[in-house]
Amino acid sequence: MTVKVQREDFDPGAEIARLHEGRSDIGAVVSFVGVVRGDSGGDKLRTMTLEHFPGMTERELERIAEEARERWSLDGVTIVHRYGELKPGERIVLVVTAAGHRHAAFEAGSFLMDYLKTKAPFWKREMRESGEHWVEARESDDRAAERWR
Amino acid sequence: MKLLYFAWVREKVGRSEETIDVPQGANTVGDLALWLKSRGGGYAEAFADMKRVRAAVNQEHADLLAPVGARDEVAFFPPVTGG
């Protein structure tokens, strides 16, 4: 299990390779990359700044990863989440899951993203052409996390 | 007791952390939030609607009924928006 919270970009290919290289028991590796979306109804995003709670963020991501490992038979989990200032098109988050078979890897990856969105202490501030504001939490994200209960 | 603030809660109260003596009668996260609100100014604004504020005690998510004491670190912040 690998959890990283960092300012720098990450290399999805390298993280995927690290999770299964040298092993022959893994049959499926699923990855999700979250990217900063630039457009939202014509009001263009200039930059996004992610604030987080150092210490709790890492612990929370580790707790979420641990929960995924208890629910599914996983051979590996990697979560990388960036903070600081990001521009449209930049990568924000990476979740990689490895398992013997694809279903566990897909489901665990989806679970990790849903839980991360409602549990990991990050806050997005958007600088748009129209001004700056904190991103509001979405009820649809809460509902997405609820379905795993 | 150490208090931490993040995102717009931090902006409204005007600081990211502070150390306080536990207010008399403040036994839970909710009590503490009410006491902070009673300080007025930016605190009153930040804690005006507790439905919009979340908390963590010692780096774990906590609800308004969670107990707090002098040795605890309590953080207040908006609902999270990572991912």
gemmi code that builds the backbone of each chain (N, CA, C; Angstrom):
import gemmi

chains = {
    "A": [
        ("MET", (0.851, -1.195, 0.000), (0.000, 0.000, 0.000), (0.886, 1.244, 0.000)),
        ("THR", (0.645, 2.112, -0.949), (1.441, 3.340, -1.037), (0.510, 4.544, -1.044)),
        ("VAL", (0.758, 5.497, -0.158), (-0.009, 6.746, -0.119), (0.974, 7.897, -0.203)),
        ("LYS", (0.768, 8.780, -1.155), (1.645, 9.943, -1.281), (0.803, 11.208, -1.427)),
        ("VAL", (1.162, 12.230, -0.685), (0.522, 13.536, -0.799), (1.634, 14.503, -1.146)),
        ("GLN", (1.572, 15.068, -2.326), (2.720, 15.834, -2.817), (2.310, 16.995, -3.708)),
        ("ARG", (3.210, 17.971, -3.809), (3.006, 19.122, -4.669), (3.268, 18.747, -6.134)),
        ("GLU", (4.297, 17.901, -6.333), (4.763, 17.581, -7.689), (3.775, 16.675, -8.436)),
        ("ASP", (3.949, 16.677, -9.741), (3.192, 15.779, -10.616), (3.671, 14.343, -10.363)),
        ("PHE", (2.907, 13.385, -10.888), (3.292, 11.975, -10.767), (3.261, 11.339, -12.146)),
        ("ASP", (3.871, 10.159, -12.249), (3.927, 9.433, -13.518), (3.026, 8.199, -13.400)),
        ("PRO", (1.813, 8.271, -13.978), (0.875, 7.151, -13.825), (1.480, 5.827, -14.298)),
        ("GLY", (2.177, 5.865, -15.429), (2.769, 4.626, -15.971), (3.745, 3.988, -14.996)),
        ("ALA", (4.575, 4.843, -14.389), (5.577, 4.329, -13.448), (4.903, 3.753, -12.207)),
        ("GLU", (3.816, 4.415, -11.743), (3.116, 3.927, -10.540), (2.411, 2.599, -10.822)),
        ("ILE", (1.838, 2.489, -12.040), (1.166, 1.238, -12.424), (2.189, 0.106, -12.487)),
        ("ALA", (3.333, 0.402, -13.147), (4.372, -0.621, -13.295), (4.876, -1.086, -11.922)),
        ("ARG", (5.074, -0.132, -11.006), (5.606, -0.464, -9.680), (4.699, -1.430, -8.931)),
        ("LEU", (3.390, -1.331, -9.202), (2.432, -2.148, -8.457), (2.439, -3.622, -8.874)),
        ("HIS", (2.811, -3.903, -10.124), (2.716, -5.317, -10.531), (4.007, -5.919, -11.067)),
        ("GLU", (5.039, -5.106, -11.244), (6.276, -5.644, -11.804), (6.883, -6.725, -10.915)),
        ("GLY", (7.345, -7.785, -11.565), (7.996, -8.866, -10.834), (7.024, -9.807, -10.156)),
        ("ARG", (5.730, -9.634, -10.428), (4.743, -10.521, -9.805), (3.921, -11.212, -10.875)),
        ("SER", (3.600, -12.471, -10.651), (2.803, -13.200, -11.637), (1.437, -13.585, -11.078)),
        ("ASP", (1.144, -13.173, -9.827), (-0.157, -13.512, -9.230), (-1.204, -12.446, -9.508)),
        ("ILE", (-0.793, -11.287, -10.027), (-1.729, -10.204, -10.303), (-2.260, -10.341, -11.729)),
        ("GLY", (-3.592, -10.326, -11.859), (-4.182, -10.461, -13.185), (-4.822, -9.185, -13.690)),
        ("ALA", (-4.984, -8.197, -12.786), (-5.688, -6.962, -13.174), (-5.124, -5.763, -12.434)),
        ("VAL", (-4.850, -4.713, -13.179), (-4.440, -3.439, -12.580), (-5.365, -2.372, -13.150)),
        ("VAL", (-6.082, -1.671, -12.271), (-6.992, -0.608, -12.700), (-6.467, 0.721, -12.169)),
        ("SER", (-6.481, 1.739, -13.043), (-6.020, 3.050, -12.577), (-7.039, 4.133, -12.901)),
        ("PHE", (-7.096, 5.139, -12.041), (-7.933, 6.312, -12.282), (-7.052, 7.551, -12.120)),
        ("VAL", (-7.127, 8.446, -13.103), (-6.398, 9.706, -13.010), (-7.415, 10.841, -13.028)),
        ("GLY", (-7.434, 11.646, -11.995), (-8.302, 12.828, -11.958), (-7.519, 14.012, -12.505)),
        ("VAL", (-8.175, 14.796, -13.390), (-7.512, 15.901, -14.086), (-8.287, 17.197, -13.841)),
        ("VAL", (-7.590, 18.312, -13.748), (-8.250, 19.611, -13.553), (-9.001, 19.983, -14.833)),
        ("ARG", (-10.336, 20.152, -14.708), (-11.175, 20.492, -15.864), (-11.223, 22.011, -16.003)),
        ("GLY", (-10.950, 22.491, -17.224), (-10.810, 23.935, -17.410), (-12.104, 24.679, -17.652)),
        ("ASP", (-13.068, 24.029, -18.311), (-14.291, 24.723, -18.687), (-15.463, 24.358, -17.808)),
        ("SER", (-16.306, 25.345, -17.506), (-17.528, 25.079, -16.771), (-18.539, 26.138, -17.183)),
        ("GLY", (-19.315, 25.837, -18.204), (-20.344, 26.753, -18.687), (-19.812, 28.101, -19.142)),
        ("GLY", (-18.667, 28.082, -19.808), (-18.138, 29.308, -20.386), (-17.254, 30.116, -19.449)),
        ("ASP", (-17.368, 29.868, -18.129), (-16.558, 30.606, -17.160), (-15.236, 29.861, -16.959)),
        ("LYS", (-14.231, 30.250, -17.725), (-12.981, 29.478, -17.770), (-12.205, 29.505, -16.449)),
        ("LEU", (-11.673, 28.335, -16.115), (-10.838, 28.216, -14.922), (-9.409, 28.631, -15.263)),
        ("ARG", (-8.837, 29.501, -14.434), (-7.423, 29.874, -14.637), (-6.516, 28.930, -13.860)),
        ("THR", (-6.726, 28.885, -12.552), (-5.960, 27.942, -11.726), (-6.850, 27.427, -10.600)),
        ("MET", (-6.396, 26.329, -10.019), (-7.091, 25.758, -8.867), (-6.044, 25.528, -7.791)),
        ("THR", (-6.374, 25.913, -6.553), (-5.429, 25.671, -5.467), (-6.048, 24.696, -4.478)),
        ("LEU", (-5.310, 23.640, -4.206), (-5.778, 22.631, -3.260), (-5.086, 22.823, -1.930)),
        ("GLU", (-5.905, 23.075, -0.894), (-5.384, 23.146, 0.466), (-5.640, 21.784, 1.103)),
        ("HIS", (-4.790, 21.373, 2.037), (-5.077, 20.114, 2.729), (-4.627, 20.196, 4.177)),
        ("PHE", (-4.878, 19.136, 4.922), (-4.593, 19.062, 6.351), (-3.421, 18.097, 6.516)),
        ("PRO", (-2.192, 18.635, 6.491), (-1.011, 17.759, 6.544), (-1.082, 16.844, 7.766)),
        ("GLY", (-0.804, 15.605, 7.558), (-0.883, 14.644, 8.661), (-2.199, 13.889, 8.605)),
        ("MET", (-3.310, 14.613, 8.733), (-4.607, 13.931, 8.662), (-4.840, 13.393, 7.252)),
        ("THR", (-4.416, 14.144, 6.246), (-4.641, 13.701, 4.863), (-4.029, 12.318, 4.639)),
        ("GLU", (-2.763, 12.170, 5.015), (-2.082, 10.890, 4.828), (-2.788, 9.785, 5.624)),
        ("ARG", (-3.120, 10.092, 6.879), (-3.771, 9.087, 7.726), (-5.123, 8.678, 7.165)),
        ("GLU", (-5.873, 9.667, 6.662), (-7.204, 9.394, 6.121), (-7.105, 8.539, 4.854)),
        ("LEU", (-6.159, 8.873, 3.980), (-5.982, 8.082, 2.752), (-5.555, 6.655, 3.101)),
        ("GLU", (-4.711, 6.515, 4.127), (-4.290, 5.170, 4.553), (-5.476, 4.383, 5.119)),
        ("ARG", (-6.331, 5.082, 5.885), (-7.520, 4.409, 6.420), (-8.435, 3.934, 5.305)),
        ("ILE", (-8.623, 4.784, 4.289), (-9.497, 4.436, 3.161), (-8.918, 3.251, 2.388)),
        ("ALA", (-7.603, 3.285, 2.157), (-6.940, 2.185, 1.446), (-7.061, 0.897, 2.243)),
        ("GLU", (-6.914, 1.002, 3.559), (-7.020, -0.181, 4.429), (-8.427, -0.768, 4.360)),
        ("GLU", (-9.429, 0.120, 4.324), (-10.810, -0.362, 4.236), (-11.039, -1.105, 2.918)),
        ("ALA", (-10.461, -0.594, 1.835), (-10.597, -1.259, 0.534), (-9.964, -2.652, 0.586)),
        ("ARG", (-8.831, -2.746, 1.270), (-8.142, -4.047, 1.367), (-8.932, -5.044, 2.203)),
        ("GLU", (-9.730, -4.523, 3.157), (-10.561, -5.426, 3.960), (-11.768, -5.920, 3.163)),
        ("ARG", (-12.244, -5.066, 2.231), (-13.458, -5.427, 1.486), (-13.176, -6.290, 0.268)),
        ("TRP", (-12.052, -6.048, -0.390), (-11.730, -6.787, -1.603), (-10.384, -7.467, -1.442)),
        ("SER", (-10.219, -8.530, -2.219), (-8.945, -9.225, -2.187), (-7.991, -8.505, -3.136)),
        ("LEU", (-7.215, -7.594, -2.564), (-6.323, -6.765, -3.389), (-4.861, -7.151, -3.177)),
        ("ASP", (-4.099, -7.020, -4.241), (-2.662, -7.289, -4.136), (-1.848, -6.004, -4.052)),
        ("GLY", (-2.514, -4.892, -4.237), (-1.794, -3.630, -4.114), (-2.722, -2.442, -4.281)),
        ("VAL", (-2.417, -1.357, -3.577), (-3.169, -0.106, -3.702), (-2.170, 1.044, -3.700)),
        ("THR", (-2.326, 1.963, -4.636), (-1.516, 3.185, -4.626), (-2.448, 4.384, -4.744)),
        ("ILE", (-2.280, 5.359, -3.850), (-3.012, 6.618, -3.959), (-1.993, 7.750, -3.958)),
        ("VAL", (-2.053, 8.598, -4.972), (-1.210, 9.796, -5.001), (-2.150, 10.988, -5.164)),
        ("HIS", (-2.061, 11.963, -4.275), (-2.928, 13.152, -4.366), (-2.047, 14.386, -4.285)),
        ("ARG", (-2.252, 15.301, -5.211), (-1.460, 16.536, -5.206), (-2.159, 17.646, -4.433)),
        ("TYR", (-1.377, 18.644, -4.026), (-1.931, 19.847, -3.422), (-1.177, 21.038, -4.014)),
        ("GLY", (-1.599, 22.242, -3.663), (-0.947, 23.435, -4.201), (-1.668, 23.934, -5.435)),
        ("GLU", (-0.991, 24.772, -6.210), (-1.636, 25.396, -7.370), (-1.546, 24.508, -8.609)),
        ("LEU", (-2.700, 24.290, -9.250), (-2.758, 23.444, -10.447), (-3.476, 24.185, -11.566)),
        ("LYS", (-3.077, 23.875, -12.789), (-3.698, 24.508, -13.960), (-4.579, 23.497, -14.687)),
        ("PRO", (-5.540, 24.008, -15.502), (-6.381, 23.082, -16.275), (-5.520, 22.094, -17.054)),
        ("GLY", (-5.948, 20.838, -17.042), (-5.222, 19.803, -17.759), (-4.199, 19.074, -16.900)),
        ("GLU", (-3.898, 19.630, -15.729), (-2.918, 18.959, -14.865), (-3.576, 17.829, -14.093)),
        ("ARG", (-2.774, 16.819, -13.777), (-3.255, 15.691, -12.980), (-3.386, 16.113, -11.518)),
        ("ILE", (-4.471, 15.657, -10.869), (-4.673, 15.935, -9.438), (-4.454, 14.681, -8.598)),
        ("VAL", (-5.083, 13.591, -9.026), (-5.125, 12.402, -8.172), (-4.944, 11.137, -9.003)),
        ("LEU", (-4.298, 10.164, -8.389), (-4.125, 8.855, -9.019), (-4.522, 7.777, -8.013)),
        ("VAL", (-5.348, 6.844, -8.474), (-5.668, 5.661, -7.669), (-5.365, 4.451, -8.534)),
        ("VAL", (-4.564, 3.541, -8.028), (-4.258, 2.305, -8.745), (-4.553, 1.126, -7.832)),
        ("THR", (-5.271, 0.148, -8.364), (-5.567, -1.059, -7.592), (-5.108, -2.274, -8.387)),
        ("ALA", (-4.575, -3.249, -7.690), (-4.124, -4.484, -8.337), (-4.770, -5.667, -7.633)),
        ("ALA", (-5.238, -6.622, -8.433), (-5.903, -7.796, -7.865), (-5.726, -8.991, -8.796)),
        ("GLY", (-6.152, -10.138, -8.328), (-6.074, -11.332, -9.151), (-6.991, -11.235, -10.359)),
        ("HIS", (-8.168, -10.633, -10.124), (-9.163, -10.519, -11.186), (-9.707, -9.099, -11.277)),
        ("ARG", (-10.277, -8.754, -12.439), (-10.614, -7.366, -12.715), (-11.720, -6.782, -11.835)),
        ("HIS", (-12.720, -7.617, -11.472), (-13.852, -7.052, -10.738), (-13.420, -6.391, -9.435)),
        ("ALA", (-12.572, -7.092, -8.683), (-12.093, -6.533, -7.406), (-11.327, -5.239, -7.660)),
        ("ALA", (-10.503, -5.232, -8.704), (-9.683, -4.043, -8.987), (-10.559, -2.854, -9.393)),
        ("PHE", (-11.561, -3.092, -10.257), (-12.467, -2.013, -10.679), (-13.277, -1.484, -9.495)),
        ("GLU", (-13.905, -2.407, -8.759), (-14.779, -1.987, -7.652), (-13.992, -1.248, -6.577)),
        ("ALA", (-12.845, -1.772, -6.231), (-12.042, -1.131, -5.184), (-11.596, 0.264, -5.639)),
        ("GLY", (-11.267, 0.401, -6.923), (-10.845, 1.708, -7.428), (-11.974, 2.723, -7.343)),
        ("SER", (-13.182, 2.275, -7.693), (-14.356, 3.137, -7.638), (-14.674, 3.518, -6.187)),
        ("PHE", (-14.616, 2.550, -5.302), (-14.825, 2.778, -3.867), (-13.812, 3.800, -3.335)),
        ("LEU", (-12.555, 3.607, -3.683), (-11.499, 4.512, -3.190), (-11.755, 5.949, -3.619)),
        ("MET", (-12.154, 6.145, -4.876), (-12.411, 7.515, -5.342), (-13.635, 8.114, -4.648)),
        ("ASP", (-14.701, 7.304, -4.505), (-15.911, 7.813, -3.839), (-15.617, 8.189, -2.393)),
        ("TYR", (-14.864, 7.363, -1.694), (-14.560, 7.629, -0.295), (-13.604, 8.799, -0.138)),
        ("LEU", (-12.617, 8.822, -1.033), (-11.640, 9.908, -0.989), (-12.317, 11.270, -1.120)),
        ("LYS", (-13.312, 11.321, -2.001), (-14.000, 12.597, -2.262), (-14.760, 13.114, -1.044)),
        ("THR", (-15.208, 12.203, -0.169), (-15.995, 12.648, 0.980), (-15.224, 12.600, 2.298)),
        ("LYS", (-14.026, 12.002, 2.292), (-13.285, 11.815, 3.550), (-11.919, 12.511, 3.589)),
        ("ALA", (-11.219, 12.543, 2.484), (-9.853, 13.086, 2.516), (-9.908, 14.606, 2.669)),
        ("PRO", (-9.194, 15.152, 3.678), (-9.304, 16.593, 3.953), (-8.543, 17.484, 2.962)),
        ("PHE", (-9.177, 17.661, 1.802), (-8.686, 18.594, 0.780), (-9.789, 19.613, 0.517)),
        ("TRP", (-9.384, 20.832, 0.162), (-10.358, 21.858, -0.205), (-9.855, 22.572, -1.444)),
        ("LYS", (-10.740, 22.679, -2.437), (-10.361, 23.311, -3.707), (-10.809, 24.766, -3.742)),
        ("ARG", (-9.898, 25.625, -4.151), (-10.249, 27.024, -4.388), (-10.010, 27.307, -5.871)),
        ("GLU", (-11.042, 27.788, -6.546), (-10.930, 28.035, -7.984), (-10.726, 29.513, -8.275)),
        ("MET", (-9.798, 29.801, -9.188), (-9.647, 31.145, -9.708), (-10.183, 31.108, -11.144)),
        ("ARG", (-11.380, 31.697, -11.311), (-12.017, 31.720, -12.633), (-11.960, 33.127, -13.209)),
        ("GLU", (-12.355, 33.239, -14.473), (-12.390, 34.566, -15.101), (-13.331, 35.494, -14.332)),
        ("SER", (-14.390, 34.905, -13.750), (-15.390, 35.704, -13.038), (-14.995, 36.003, -11.594)),
        ("GLY", (-13.932, 35.369, -11.095), (-13.515, 35.605, -9.709), (-13.058, 34.333, -9.013)),
        ("GLU", (-12.824, 34.473, -7.694), (-12.315, 33.339, -6.922), (-13.377, 32.812, -5.974)),
        ("HIS", (-13.394, 31.506, -5.780), (-14.315, 30.952, -4.781), (-13.900, 29.555, -4.358)),
        ("TRP", (-14.340, 29.174, -3.156), (-14.123, 27.808, -2.674), (-15.145, 26.900, -3.326)),
        ("VAL", (-14.706, 25.732, -3.748), (-15.627, 24.768, -4.357), (-16.499, 24.169, -3.261)),
        ("GLU", (-17.819, 24.130, -3.509), (-18.759, 23.547, -2.547), (-18.774, 22.027, -2.700)),
        ("ALA", (-18.922, 21.334, -1.590), (-19.045, 19.872, -1.654), (-20.343, 19.522, -2.381)),
        ("ARG", (-20.315, 18.420, -3.118), (-21.493, 18.014, -3.893), (-22.259, 16.922, -3.172)),
        ("GLU", (-23.579, 17.072, -3.195), (-24.410, 16.022, -2.614), (-24.275, 14.719, -3.387)),
        ("SER", (-24.033, 14.849, -4.705), (-23.903, 13.627, -5.518), (-22.681, 12.826, -5.079)),
        ("ASP", (-21.638, 13.508, -4.569), (-20.467, 12.788, -4.060), (-20.811, 12.042, -2.771)),
        ("ASP", (-21.650, 12.677, -1.918), (-22.082, 12.004, -0.686), (-22.884, 10.757, -1.025)),
        ("ARG", (-23.776, 10.909, -2.015), (-24.607, 9.757, -2.401), (-23.746, 8.643, -2.978)),
        ("ALA", (-22.721, 9.027, -3.761), (-21.839, 8.019, -4.360), (-21.123, 7.235, -3.267)),
        ("ALA", (-20.732, 7.916, -2.199), (-20.035, 7.232, -1.099), (-21.015, 6.376, -0.295)),
        ("GLU", (-22.280, 6.863, -0.188), (-23.303, 6.143, 0.582), (-23.557, 4.739, 0.031)),
        ("ARG", (-23.450, 4.603, -1.289), (-23.845, 3.316, -1.878), (-22.921, 2.170, -1.467)),
        ("TRP", (-21.778, 2.479, -0.862), (-20.865, 1.411, -0.418), (-21.157, 0.966, 1.007)),
        ("ARG", (-22.109, 1.609, 1.670), (-22.403, 1.274, 3.066), (-23.053, -0.089, 3.190)),
    ],
    "B": [
        ("MET", (-5.720, 23.277, 24.772), (-6.349, 22.659, 23.608), (-5.892, 23.397, 22.345)),
        ("LYS", (-5.517, 22.596, 21.335), (-5.070, 23.226, 20.096), (-6.208, 23.213, 19.074)),
        ("LEU", (-6.417, 24.354, 18.439), (-7.456, 24.452, 17.407), (-6.819, 24.744, 16.056)),
        ("LEU", (-7.333, 24.082, 15.024), (-6.853, 24.305, 13.657), (-8.040, 24.679, 12.778)),
        ("TYR", (-7.789, 25.540, 11.804), (-8.853, 25.953, 10.871), (-8.353, 25.821, 9.436)),
        ("PHE", (-9.251, 25.383, 8.561), (-8.871, 25.225, 7.158), (-9.878, 25.886, 6.213)),
        ("ALA", (-9.365, 26.194, 5.021), (-10.162, 26.726, 3.902), (-10.946, 27.970, 4.349)),
        ("TRP", (-12.260, 28.082, 4.007), (-12.943, 29.349, 4.329), (-13.175, 29.538, 5.823)),
        ("VAL", (-13.146, 28.455, 6.594), (-13.244, 28.628, 8.050), (-11.993, 29.390, 8.528)),
        ("ARG", (-10.829, 28.991, 8.018), (-9.570, 29.675, 8.343), (-9.626, 31.148, 7.917)),
        ("GLU", (-10.134, 31.397, 6.711), (-10.206, 32.780, 6.224), (-11.120, 33.639, 7.106)),
        ("LYS", (-12.261, 33.067, 7.489), (-13.217, 33.854, 8.284), (-12.699, 34.146, 9.691)),
        ("VAL", (-12.085, 33.139, 10.341), (-11.596, 33.394, 11.700), (-10.273, 34.164, 11.681)),
        ("GLY", (-9.620, 34.193, 10.513), (-8.418, 35.017, 10.364), (-7.145, 34.408, 10.911)),
        ("ARG", (-7.145, 33.104, 11.147), (-5.920, 32.429, 11.584), (-6.021, 30.949, 11.261)),
        ("SER", (-4.852, 30.283, 11.202), (-4.882, 28.865, 10.867), (-4.811, 27.993, 12.115)),
        ("GLU", (-4.323, 28.541, 13.225), (-4.324, 27.762, 14.468), (-4.228, 28.657, 15.683)),
        ("GLU", (-4.592, 28.108, 16.826), (-4.466, 28.828, 18.094), (-4.543, 27.810, 19.222)),
        ("THR", (-4.041, 28.214, 20.384), (-4.125, 27.361, 21.565), (-4.997, 28.083, 22.585)),
        ("ILE", (-5.980, 27.350, 23.119), (-6.903, 27.971, 24.083), (-7.025, 27.102, 25.334)),
        ("ASP", (-7.457, 27.709, 26.445), (-7.850, 26.931, 27.620), (-9.252, 26.423, 27.315)),
        ("VAL", (-9.520, 25.171, 27.696), (-10.841, 24.612, 27.400), (-11.909, 25.482, 28.068)),
        ("PRO", (-12.846, 26.005, 27.272), (-13.901, 26.857, 27.850), (-14.744, 26.052, 28.839)),
        ("GLN", (-15.184, 26.716, 29.896), (-15.999, 26.034, 30.898), (-17.274, 25.483, 30.263)),
        ("GLY", (-17.561, 24.227, 30.548), (-18.775, 23.607, 30.035), (-18.661, 23.083, 28.611)),
        ("ALA", (-17.488, 23.232, 27.996), (-17.321, 22.735, 26.625), (-16.789, 21.306, 26.658)),
        ("ASN", (-17.703, 20.361, 26.544), (-17.314, 18.949, 26.625), (-17.308, 18.242, 25.274)),
        ("THR", (-17.929, 18.870, 24.296), (-18.024, 18.232, 22.981), (-17.604, 19.207, 21.876)),
        ("VAL", (-17.437, 18.655, 20.685), (-17.118, 19.473, 19.509), (-18.185, 20.550, 19.322)),
        ("GLY", (-19.459, 20.162, 19.509), (-20.569, 21.100, 19.340), (-20.517, 22.241, 20.350)),
        ("ASP", (-20.198, 21.910, 21.619), (-20.069, 22.936, 22.659), (-18.985, 23.939, 22.264)),
        ("LEU", (-17.866, 23.372, 21.792), (-16.717, 24.197, 21.427), (-17.071, 25.141, 20.269)),
        ("ALA", (-17.806, 24.595, 19.290), (-18.211, 25.401, 18.138), (-19.116, 26.552, 18.574)),
        ("LEU", (-20.027, 26.257, 19.494), (-20.932, 27.309, 20.001), (-20.147, 28.395, 20.735)),
        ("TRP", (-19.159, 27.965, 21.519), (-18.325, 28.917, 22.255), (-17.532, 29.801, 21.277)),
        ("LEU", (-16.987, 29.162, 20.246), (-16.221, 29.924, 19.243), (-17.127, 30.945, 18.551)),
        ("LYS", (-18.342, 30.502, 18.221), (-19.316, 31.385, 17.577), (-19.603, 32.603, 18.459)),
        ("SER", (-19.642, 32.373, 19.777), (-19.984, 33.459, 20.716), (-18.877, 34.509, 20.810)),
        ("ARG", (-17.695, 34.206, 20.246), (-16.628, 35.198, 20.247), (-16.945, 36.367, 19.302)),
        ("GLY", (-17.886, 36.130, 18.390), (-18.307, 37.206, 17.488), (-17.381, 37.385, 16.298)),
        ("GLY", (-17.595, 38.441, 15.532), (-16.754, 38.772, 14.370), (-16.675, 37.627, 13.375)),
        ("GLY", (-15.463, 37.352, 12.914), (-15.243, 36.293, 11.935), (-15.638, 34.927, 12.472)),
        ("TYR", (-15.495, 34.742, 13.806), (-15.883, 33.454, 14.406), (-17.388, 33.240, 14.267)),
        ("ALA", (-18.145, 34.292, 14.524), (-19.604, 34.189, 14.413), (-19.996, 33.834, 12.972)),
        ("GLU", (-19.262, 34.438, 12.025), (-19.540, 34.143, 10.606), (-19.199, 32.698, 10.269)),
        ("ALA", (-18.009, 32.265, 10.694), (-17.542, 30.915, 10.357), (-18.460, 29.844, 10.928)),
        ("PHE", (-18.963, 30.071, 12.152), (-19.768, 29.055, 12.821), (-21.268, 29.378, 12.811)),
        ("ALA", (-21.669, 30.271, 11.901), (-23.071, 30.679, 11.829), (-23.980, 29.496, 11.510)),
        ("ASP", (-23.546, 28.637, 10.601), (-24.362, 27.502, 10.179), (-23.534, 26.230, 10.354)),
        ("MET", (-23.798, 25.509, 11.452), (-22.973, 24.331, 11.741), (-23.181, 23.197, 10.740)),
        ("LYS", (-24.224, 23.302, 9.924), (-24.410, 22.286, 8.885), (-23.303, 22.404, 7.821)),
        ("ARG", (-22.689, 23.588, 7.763), (-21.657, 23.803, 6.741), (-20.242, 23.559, 7.278)),
        ("VAL", (-20.139, 23.211, 8.560), (-18.813, 23.032, 9.159), (-18.604, 21.575, 9.585)),
        ("ARG", (-17.404, 21.072, 9.321), (-17.036, 19.726, 9.748), (-15.894, 19.841, 10.755)),
        ("ALA", (-15.671, 18.734, 11.497), (-14.611, 18.773, 12.507), (-13.816, 17.481, 12.522)),
        ("ALA", (-12.601, 17.578, 13.037), (-11.775, 16.395, 13.279), (-11.154, 16.560, 14.663)),
        ("VAL", (-11.132, 15.464, 15.432), (-10.451, 15.473, 16.724), (-9.249, 14.555, 16.591)),
        ("ASN", (-8.066, 15.101, 16.875), (-6.815, 14.346, 16.731), (-6.714, 13.656, 15.371)),
        ("GLN", (-7.032, 14.425, 14.334), (-6.901, 13.995, 12.942), (-7.845, 12.868, 12.536)),
        ("GLU", (-8.982, 12.737, 13.258), (-10.015, 11.800, 12.814), (-11.336, 12.546, 12.728)),
        ("HIS", (-12.118, 12.270, 11.671), (-13.408, 12.925, 11.521), (-14.242, 12.732, 12.793)),
        ("ALA", (-14.923, 13.794, 13.217), (-15.702, 13.724, 14.448), (-17.000, 14.488, 14.261)),
        ("ASP", (-18.086, 14.002, 14.922), (-19.344, 14.750, 14.825), (-19.474, 15.704, 16.010)),
        ("LEU", (-20.587, 16.427, 16.045), (-20.761, 17.473, 17.064), (-20.819, 16.920, 18.493)),
        ("LEU", (-21.136, 15.629, 18.610), (-21.262, 15.029, 19.946), (-19.947, 14.436, 20.449)),
        ("ALA", (-18.912, 14.455, 19.600), (-17.632, 13.860, 19.999), (-17.043, 14.624, 21.182)),
        ("PRO", (-16.546, 13.891, 22.204), (-15.984, 14.557, 23.379), (-14.632, 15.208, 23.069)),
        ("VAL", (-14.362, 16.327, 23.722), (-13.066, 17.000, 23.569), (-12.509, 17.376, 24.944)),
        ("GLY", (-11.180, 17.390, 25.034), (-10.519, 17.743, 26.288), (-9.262, 18.543, 26.033)),
        ("ALA", (-8.595, 18.910, 27.136), (-7.446, 19.821, 27.054), (-6.308, 19.307, 26.170)),
        ("ARG", (-6.141, 17.987, 26.093), (-5.012, 17.443, 25.334), (-5.333, 17.245, 23.857)),
        ("ASP", (-6.571, 17.536, 23.465), (-6.978, 17.256, 22.084), (-6.615, 18.374, 21.117)),
        ("GLU", (-6.436, 17.944, 19.867), (-6.280, 18.897, 18.769), (-7.592, 18.832, 17.981)),
        ("VAL", (-8.274, 19.960, 17.901), (-9.571, 19.979, 17.218), (-9.474, 20.864, 15.989)),
        ("ALA", (-9.877, 20.308, 14.841), (-9.836, 21.071, 13.588), (-11.246, 21.330, 13.091)),
        ("PHE", (-11.472, 22.520, 12.557), (-12.765, 22.872, 11.945), (-12.522, 23.250, 10.489)),
        ("PHE", (-13.411, 22.777, 9.619), (-13.227, 23.023, 8.189), (-14.530, 22.807, 7.429)),
        ("PRO", (-14.606, 23.264, 6.182), (-15.811, 23.017, 5.375), (-15.846, 21.551, 4.934)),
        ("PRO", (-16.991, 21.072, 4.447), (-17.032, 19.730, 3.847), (-15.917, 19.609, 2.800)),
        ("VAL", (-15.262, 18.451, 2.770), (-14.066, 18.311, 1.934), (-14.408, 18.238, 0.445)),
        ("THR", (-13.466, 18.666, -0.391), (-13.693, 18.688, -1.846), (-12.449, 18.221, -2.603)),
        ("GLY", (-11.897, 17.084, -2.167), (-10.703, 16.566, -2.859), (-11.064, 15.711, -4.060)),
        ("GLY", (-10.073, 14.982, -4.553), (-10.277, 14.062, -5.674), (-10.237, 14.732, -7.015)),
    ],
}
model = gemmi.Model(1)
for chain_id, residues in chains.items():
    chain = gemmi.Chain(chain_id)
    for i, (resn, *xyz) in enumerate(residues, 1):
        res = gemmi.Residue()
        res.name, res.seqid = resn, gemmi.SeqId(i, " ")
        for name, pos in zip(("N", "CA", "C"), xyz):
            atom = gemmi.Atom()
            atom.name, atom.element = name, gemmi.Element(name[0])
            atom.pos, atom.b_iso = gemmi.Position(*pos), 0.0
            res.add_atom(atom)
        chain.add_residue(res)
    model.add_chain(chain)
structure = gemmi.Structure()
structure.add_model(model)
structure.setup_entities()
